Amino acid sequence: MVLEATGRNVLIRRDPAVRSESGLLLPDAATYRSCMATVVSVGSLVREVAIGDRVHYNPMGLLDFLFGDDPDLAVCTELGINAVIGE
């Protein structure tokens, strides 16, 4: 099964949630999750980002979902991408 973004949507893989020093994964309310991600797929109308780009995104504009075993996938619109992070 293949998952692809459509229109102005961008499929991203968010950086993993931060674990505690002892290795426990804390609930979302108790952890800080970076607003950084890697672009996995872009819709046909997206012009500013490309697959493989590292981006900073607006967490309020995300649509979280579970696809397979990957809890870090999310979808946002191109407008939800704040910056492309260069090397």
Secondary structure, DSSP 8 states (H G I E B T S, - for coil): ------TTEEEEEE----B-TTS-B--GGGS---SEEEEEEE-TT--S--TT-EEEE-GGG-EE--BTTBTTEEEEEGGGEEEEE--
